[in-house]
Amino acid sequence: MKFNRKILTALLLCFTMLFSAVTMVSCAGGDGQGEETRDPNKPAATLDSIYAAVTAVVPDADKLTDAQASRLGGFFNGAVPEDFASYKIVLQSMSTSIDEIGIFEAKSAEDVKKIEAMIDDFFDFYLSLWNDDYLAEEKPKLENAERVTSGNFVMYVILDDDTRAAAITAFENETK
């Protein structure tokens, strides 16, 4: 079987170019799943901008009360404000609702994991204290509470299904 030298050279060149292109793409980072990049014209997210975006989609957000000092140490493993770059916790304090939003900015990527664990422990602790005789209709909010992370920001939401989904979308849009 005789091979044409020009065809072999062209095939080898195409294979080399294809291999180089695949290597460059794989070394560029990301997971290859269509990861979105931040709009360079959009200012970086801040705790205040995230809070504004999230509460814009929460009905009766104006009734949420700042609970930072009272909630942090007692419910989050003795955490103190200095553990975070910034944070905000708001909840319904004079209501028959357990709606609650917490947003934390970690000081470093290492601290993100600590905050995630702290929130997961908070969910477990809150559920262990739950009295089914009191506000039974609110328990699904707690059972379905979610924690989401983007960069150094971690948010938890204890809200009804639709509001929780809208709040998470707002958080993700503001932090991307």
N, C-alpha and C positions, 0 to 999 in steps of 0.2 A: 504494500500500500504506500503510495507516494503522496507526501503532503506538500502543499504549496507553501513556501517559506513566507510569502507576504501575508497569507491568511493566518498562519500560525502566529506571526509577529503581531498582527492586528488583534487576534483573540487574546494573546498574552497581555497586550497593552490595555485592552478593555477590562480584563480580569484585574489587572493591577490598579486601574483607576477606580473600579467598583470597590475593591478591597480598601483602598485609601479613603474613599468617600464614607464607607460604612464605619471605618475606624474613627474618622473625624467626628462623625455624628455621635458615636458611642462615647467618645471622650469629652464631648461638649457638656455633659452633665444632664441632669433630669432623668426621669424614669421612662422617657419615650412615650408617655401616655397623653401627649397633648398638653403638657403642663403650661399653664398660662403664666405670662410674665407681667410684672407690674408696669402700668402705664408710666413712662418716665415723666410725663407732664402732671401726674397726680401727686400731690404732696404725700409724704410718708404718713402712715396711720399713726394716730396717737390715741391714748386712752379716751380722751374727750371726743375725738372724731368717731371712734368705734361706739362709744356709749350713745352718742347722738344718732348714729345710723341704726343701732339696735332698737333704741327706745322709740324711734320714729315709726316702727312697725308693731309696737306693742300697744294694744288698746289700754286706755287708762294708765299710761306710763306716768302721767302727772301725779298719780296717787302712790307711786313707789317712793319709799322713804329711804334716805341714806342710813345704812346700818353698819357702816364700816367698823367703828370702834367696838360696838357691842357684839357684833357677829364674829369678827376675825379670831380673837383669842379663844373664845368659848367654844366655837364649833370647828375650828380648823387647826387642831393639834397644837394649840398655843402659839400660832403664828403671830408675828408682830409686823407692823408696817415696814420696818427696815428690811424685812425679808424680800421685798418686791421693789422694782423700779417705780411702780405705781399700781394702784388697784382701786376698784369701786365695787361696792356691794349695795344693792337696793332690793327692797322687798315691800310687800303689802303689810303694814304694821297694824292698821286699824280696820281689819277687814276679815271676812270669812274666806279669804283666798291665801294660798301659800306661794303665790307668784314671787319669783326671786331671780335676780340676774347678778352674776359676779363676773367681773373682768379683771384679770391680773396681767401685768406686764412683768416678765421675768428679767432679772439683771443679766442673765447669760443663758446660753443654750442648755447648759447643765441644770440650771434652776428650773427650766421648763418641765423636766421630768418630775422634779420635786413637787411642783405646783399641781401637775396632773395627778400624782399620787395623793396629795393633800385633798383635792376635790373628790377623788374616788372614795377616800376614807370618810369625807364629809357625807357623801350620799349614803354610805353604809350606816354611819352613825345616826343620821336623820331618820332613816328607815327603821333602825332598831328602837328609836324612841317613839315611833308613831303609835298613836292610840286609835284603833279602828272605830271607836265609839265617837270620836270627835272629827268632824269634817271628812267623813268617809269618802265623799264624792271628790275630794281633793287628792286622795292618795295616788291615783293614776299619774298625776303630774310628777310626783316624786319618783314613782316607779319608772317613769319614762324620761326622767331628767337626763340631760346630755351635757357632755363636756366636749369642746372643740378647741383645736390649737391651730394657730397660724403664726409662724415665726416665733417671736418671743411673747406673743399674746395667747392667753388661755381664758376661755369663757365657759361658764356653766349657766344653764337656764333650767328653771323649774317653772314650766308654763304648759298650757294646754297644747295639744298636738299641732294645730295650725299656727298658733303664735310662736311656738318653739321653732318650727320649720322656718318661718319668716325671719325670726331673730338670727338663726344660724346662717341663713342666706345673706342677711345684711352684714353680719360679722365677716363672713368669707369675702363678700364683695369689697368691704372697706379695707380689709387687710391684704388683698392680693395686689 
